[in-house]
Amino acid sequence: MSGDELRPARLTMTKRRPEETWILRVPLRTVLFAIGFSGLAWYAMQAVHEFGHLAGAFMTGGTVQRVVLHPLAISRTDIAPNPHPVIVLWMGPMLGCLLPCVLMLCIPMRWALVRACMQVFAGFCLVANGLYIAVGALAGIGDSRDLLQAGTPRPMLLAFGALAVCLGFWLWHRVGPLSRLGKYPPPVSRLAVYAVWAALLSATAMGFLLSPRI
């Protein structure tokens, strides 16, 4: 046997690439901000959607009977009489998609964190409203059920849903990779964490106090 064959085998350690462990390096304040922002985005998405129904009712002469924005209920707007229900129904998802995008474009580029958060929120509103309309068109539930009963073609609802979802994912993609969250120094300040949680808790308290549950 040769000397090379008698030599003990070397253990080689493969070094992990930084991209594989980025989630372990995310600062705690960034995690807290993301949790608070997610809750606030869900509540705000429903509020913007119902605002669209309210605007449609105001434009067409409908009378708003009740707006449900309770934290433990799915949002709803009751309108009676409703002389133009198709317009009112479409205004919910349409303004629910368009208004966040317009607000995002109004934010200056120098406010990087605020604009990025608004872009994430706009993408979320597009995806949520798109899935709501598309899934509702297939399952016969929600606003889509009422639109189908009013004569709206099912392919139109599916096309709206698909377009909104695709635009939402495109906006998310434009924000950048999630691995940016692991870079130092943390891009989220302590003030931003306090602000987003204060807004979430305030919105939740107002929902419990002011909105009916059913």
C-alpha positions, 0 to 999 in steps of 0.5 A: 500500500502506498503512503497516500493510501495509509494517510487518514481521510480528511473531513471537509466542512462545507461552509453554508452560504449566507443566503441559506441562513438569512432568516436566523439573522433577522433582528427582533424589532424587524420581526415585531414590525412584520407581525404588527404590519401584517395585522394592520394590513389585513384590517386596512385591506378590509376597510379600503374594500368597504370604503369602495362599497360606500363610495359606490352607494354614495355615487348611485344614491344608495342608503348605507344601513350598516358597515361591519369592521369588527376584528372578529368578523369578515367585513360587510356593508349593508345597503338598502335601498340599493338602486345600482347594486352592480356598481356598488359591488364592483366599487369594493374590489376596484377601489380596494385595488386602486386606492392603495396603489395610488397612495403608494405612488404619492409617497416620496422615494426618499421615504424608503421604508414607508414606500416599501411598506405601502408597496407591500400593502398595495400588493396584498390588497391586489392579491386579496381582492383578486382571490376574493373575486376569483374564488367567489366566482368559482364557489358562488360566495361573497360579492361574486355571488351577487354579481353572478346573480346580477348577470355579470359573466363568470369569465369576467370575474375570473379575469379580474381576479387573475389580473389583480393577483398577478399585479400584486405578486409583481409589486411584491417582487419589485420590493426585493428579496426577503433576505434583505431583512437579515442585513445589518444595521436593521432597516426598521427603527424602534419608532417604526415598531411602536408606530405600527403596533400603536396603529394596530391596537388603535384600529382593533380597539375602534373595531370592538367599540364602534363596529357591530359584529353581525 
